[in-house]
Amino acid sequence: MSALVIAEHDNQAVKAATLNTVAAAAACGGEVHVLVAGSGCAGAAQAAARIAGVSKVLCADAPQLADALAENLAAQIVALAPAYSHILAPATASGKNVMPRVAALLDVMQISDIIHVLAPDTFDRPIYAGNAIATVQSADKVKVITVRTTGFDPVAAEGGSAAVDSVEPAPDSGRSRLVGREQTKSERPELGGAKIVVSGGRGLGSKENFEAVMTPLADKLGAALGASRAAVDAGYAPNDWQVGQTGKIVAPQLYVAVGISGAIQHLAGMKDSKVIVAINKDEEAPIFGVADYGLVADLFTAVPEMVGAL
């Protein structure tokens, strides 16, 4: 029984979510192999080989895999699937795009967003925005799984010495092509993997207030910036800052919620944070129900004072 982890990478380095997924794969039992599919991806394959607990890295290097198009990547995974009992990918935008295709091609059910491995065929996953946990048992020969990375501590990125084997690339499906990609570059930590996240909500009132209040606090803490859906919908912050059920799931060491009431959809995205600090003038705000530290105060006074103290 072996598990195959689909690595997320930039052809040079492996992204952090892969480390959490390797931890989930190890909990399934058996050997853990990692697939690095890309173009000019030898650097990423070597990085994957150094991950603790990985016994083999499969490197599929071809031009048609350069952009991780879901159709081509799914075909590559399906070609390797007969050798594995479990196929796992992070429950990121990429994983959610590729893995349903893999499950459909293999004619098995997908097991989505797992947070615990109870047995090789039994898993826990959140439902109803995390208000209930479903235990799912699968009789499929191959388990196709996406992993909620906040549910598993990452394995060490160094310490492994896995062999790197080249595999035959799957042919180009010809069904899609990348027209363009716009990437946001920031000196701040990536929201999904940041140790400290500072998020703002509707209470900030405007985009100008969001920038004036939240940016100095994030700068002082060396934090990633996040936002509630209400703040994103109002135009205070860009879409890729959204934290919650329909945004990004985060579990930093410290999460600071400013002017966020704590709707159930937002809590689903951050309630696994190690320490939660909430600042809100409404003492009845639901966010205080999950906060480790709560401050009932006007954010326009409290946050600048906090920045000054830092």
C-alpha positions in Angstrom: 0.0 0.0 0.0 1.5 3.3 -1.1 0.3 6.9 -1.3 1.0 9.4 -4.1 1.2 13.1 -3.1 0.7 15.6 -5.9 3.3 18.3 -5.3 2.5 22.0 -5.7 5.6 23.8 -7.0 7.0 26.5 -9.2 9.4 24.2 -11.0 12.2 25.2 -8.6 10.8 24.8 -5.1 8.0 22.9 -3.5 5.2 24.9 -1.9 4.4 24.6 1.8 1.0 23.0 1.4 2.8 19.9 0.0 4.5 19.3 3.4 1.1 19.1 5.2 -0.2 16.7 2.5 2.8 14.4 3.0 1.9 14.3 6.7 -1.6 13.2 5.8 -0.3 10.6 3.3 2.0 9.2 6.0 -0.9 8.7 8.3 -2.6 6.5 5.7 0.2 4.0 6.1 2.7 2.6 3.6 5.3 4.4 1.6 4.8 8.0 0.5 5.8 9.0 -3.1 5.6 12.5 -4.5 4.7 13.4 -8.1 6.4 16.5 -9.4 4.9 17.3 -12.8 6.1 20.4 -14.7 8.6 21.7 -17.3 12.2 22.2 -16.2 11.2 21.0 -12.8 14.4 19.1 -11.7 14.9 21.7 -8.9 11.5 21.0 -7.5 12.0 17.3 -7.8 15.3 17.6 -5.8 13.5 19.7 -3.2 10.7 17.1 -2.9 13.4 14.4 -2.4 14.6 16.1 0.7 11.2 16.1 2.4 11.2 14.0 5.5 9.2 10.7 5.1 9.2 10.6 1.3 10.6 7.4 -0.2 10.4 8.2 -3.9 9.9 11.2 -6.2 8.4 10.7 -9.6 9.4 13.5 -12.0 7.3 14.1 -15.1 9.0 16.8 -17.2 7.4 18.0 -20.4 6.3 21.2 -22.0 2.6 20.3 -21.8 2.9 20.1 -18.0 4.6 23.5 -17.6 1.4 25.4 -16.6 -0.2 22.6 -14.4 -3.3 22.6 -16.6 -5.8 20.4 -14.9 -6.6 18.3 -18.0 -2.9 17.3 -18.6 -2.0 16.9 -14.9 -5.1 14.7 -14.3 -4.1 12.5 -17.2 -0.6 12.2 -15.7 -1.9 11.2 -12.3 -4.4 8.7 -13.8 -1.5 7.0 -15.7 0.3 6.4 -12.4 -2.8 5.6 -10.3 -2.7 1.7 -10.7 0.3 1.5 -8.4 -1.3 3.4 -5.5 -3.9 2.9 -2.9 -4.2 6.7 -2.0 -3.7 9.8 -4.2 -3.6 13.0 -2.2 -3.3 16.7 -3.1 -3.7 19.9 -1.0 -7.2 21.4 -0.9 -6.0 24.5 -2.7 -7.3 26.1 -5.8 -5.1 23.8 -7.9 -6.0 20.6 -6.0 -9.7 21.4 -6.1 -9.3 21.8 -9.9 -7.4 18.7 -10.6 -8.5 16.0 -8.2 -12.3 15.8 -9.2 -11.1 15.1 -12.7 -8.9 12.3 -11.4 -11.7 10.8 -9.4 -14.1 11.0 -12.4 -11.5 9.3 -14.7 -10.9 6.6 -12.2 -14.7 6.2 -11.5 -14.3 6.6 -7.7 -15.6 9.1 -5.2 -13.5 12.0 -4.1 -12.9 12.4 -0.4 -12.7 16.2 0.1 -11.0 18.4 2.7 -9.9 15.7 5.1 -8.7 16.9 8.5 -7.9 13.5 10.2 -7.0 10.0 9.1 -8.7 7.5 11.4 -7.7 4.4 9.3 -6.4 3.9 5.8 -10.1 3.8 4.5 -11.7 6.2 7.1 -11.4 10.0 7.3 -12.8 13.0 9.0 -13.9 16.1 7.0 -15.8 19.2 8.0 -19.3 19.9 6.8 -21.8 22.8 7.3 -18.9 25.4 7.4 -17.1 23.3 10.0 -20.0 23.1 12.5 -20.1 19.3 12.1 -17.5 16.7 11.3 -18.4 13.9 9.0 -16.6 10.5 9.2 -16.3 9.0 5.7 -15.3 5.4 4.9 -14.4 4.5 1.4 -14.5 1.0 -0.2 -12.9 2.3 -3.4 -9.7 0.6 -4.5 -8.0 4.0 -4.9 -8.8 6.8 -2.5 -8.7 10.2 -4.2 -8.3 12.8 -1.5 -7.9 16.5 -1.0 -6.3 17.6 2.3 -7.2 20.6 4.4 -3.7 21.6 5.2 -4.6 23.3 8.5 -5.6 19.8 9.8 -2.1 18.4 9.6 1.3 19.6 10.9 3.8 19.9 8.1 6.6 17.4 7.9 10.2 18.7 7.8 11.3 20.1 4.4 14.8 18.8 4.9 16.1 15.5 6.1 14.9 13.1 3.5 17.0 11.4 0.8 14.4 9.9 -1.6 15.3 8.6 -5.1 14.2 10.7 -8.0 12.8 8.6 -10.9 11.7 10.0 -14.3 8.3 8.9 -15.6 6.8 9.0 -19.0 4.9 12.3 -19.4 1.3 12.0 -20.4 0.5 13.4 -23.9 -1.0 16.8 -24.3 -4.8 16.5 -24.2 -5.2 19.6 -26.4 -8.3 20.6 -24.4 -7.0 23.7 -22.8 -4.2 26.2 -23.0 -2.9 29.0 -20.7 -3.7 32.4 -22.3 -2.1 34.5 -19.5 -1.5 34.7 -15.8 -1.5 37.7 -13.5 0.4 37.3 -10.3 0.3 39.6 -7.3 3.8 40.1 -5.9 4.1 41.2 -2.4 6.9 41.4 0.2 4.4 40.1 2.8 4.1 36.4 3.7 1.7 34.3 1.6 -1.7 34.4 3.3 -2.2 30.6 3.3 1.1 29.8 5.0 1.8 32.9 7.2 2.5 32.6 10.9 0.7 35.8 11.6 -2.4 37.0 9.8 -4.1 40.4 10.4 -7.6 40.6 8.9 -10.1 43.5 8.5 -13.8 43.5 8.2 -16.8 45.6 7.3 -16.2 47.7 10.4 -13.4 49.5 8.7 -15.9 51.4 6.5 -13.8 52.0 3.4 -10.8 51.0 1.4 -8.9 54.0 2.6 -9.6 53.2 6.2 -8.6 49.6 5.6 -5.2 50.6 4.3 -4.7 53.3 6.9 -5.5 51.1 9.8 -4.5 47.6 8.8 -1.2 48.2 6.9 0.7 49.7 9.8 -0.4 46.9 12.1 0.6 44.2 9.5 3.9 45.9 9.0 4.7 46.0 12.7 3.9 42.3 13.1 5.4 41.1 9.8 2.0 39.7 9.1 0.0 38.7 6.0 -3.1 40.7 5.3 -6.5 39.1 5.2 -10.1 40.2 5.0 -13.7 39.0 5.6 -16.0 38.4 2.7 -18.0 41.5 3.5 -14.8 43.6 3.3 -13.9 42.0 0.0 -17.4 42.4 -1.5 -17.4 46.1 -0.5 -14.1 46.6 -2.3 -11.9 47.3 0.8 -9.5 44.5 -0.1 -8.7 42.2 -3.1 -10.3 38.8 -3.6 -7.2 36.8 -2.8 -7.1 38.3 0.7 -10.5 36.7 1.6 -10.5 34.3 4.6 -13.4 32.0 5.2 -15.5 29.2 3.8 -15.5 30.7 0.3 -11.9 32.1 0.6 -8.7 30.8 2.1 -8.5 28.5 5.1 -5.7 29.7 7.5 -4.3 28.4 10.8 -1.5 30.8 11.8 0.1 31.1 15.2 -1.6 34.5 15.6 -4.8 35.7 14.0 -5.9 39.3 14.6 -9.5 40.1 13.6 -10.2 43.8 13.3 -13.8 45.0 12.8 -15.0 41.5 11.9 -18.3 40.4 13.5 -17.5 36.6 13.1 -20.1 35.2 10.7 -20.1 31.5 10.5 -18.5 31.5 7.0 -15.6 33.6 8.3 -15.0 31.4 11.4 -14.8 28.3 9.1 -11.7 29.8 7.6 -9.7 30.8 10.7 -11.0 29.1 13.9 -8.1 26.6 13.9 -5.6 29.5 14.5 -3.5 28.9 17.5 -4.2 32.3 19.1 -7.1 34.5 18.0 -7.3 38.2 19.0 -10.5 40.1 18.2 -11.1 43.9 18.2 -14.7 45.0 17.8 -16.9 47.6 19.4 -19.9 45.2 19.6 -19.4 43.1 22.7 -22.0 40.7 21.4 -20.1 40.0 18.2 -19.8 36.2 17.5 -16.0 36.6 16.9 -15.6 36.9 20.7 -16.9 33.3 21.1 -13.8 31.9 19.5 -11.3 34.6 20.5 -8.6 33.8 23.0 -8.3 37.6 23.6 -11.0 40.1 23.0 -11.0 43.9 23.1 -14.3 45.7 23.0 -13.2 49.1 21.6 -13.4 51.4 18.7 -10.9 50.0 16.2 -9.9 53.4 14.9 -8.6 54.2 18.4 -7.4 50.8 19.6 -5.4 49.7 16.5 -3.3 52.9 16.3 -2.6 52.6 20.0 -1.6 49.0 19.5 0.7 50.0 16.6 2.3 52.7 18.8 2.9 50.2 21.6 4.5 47.7 19.3 
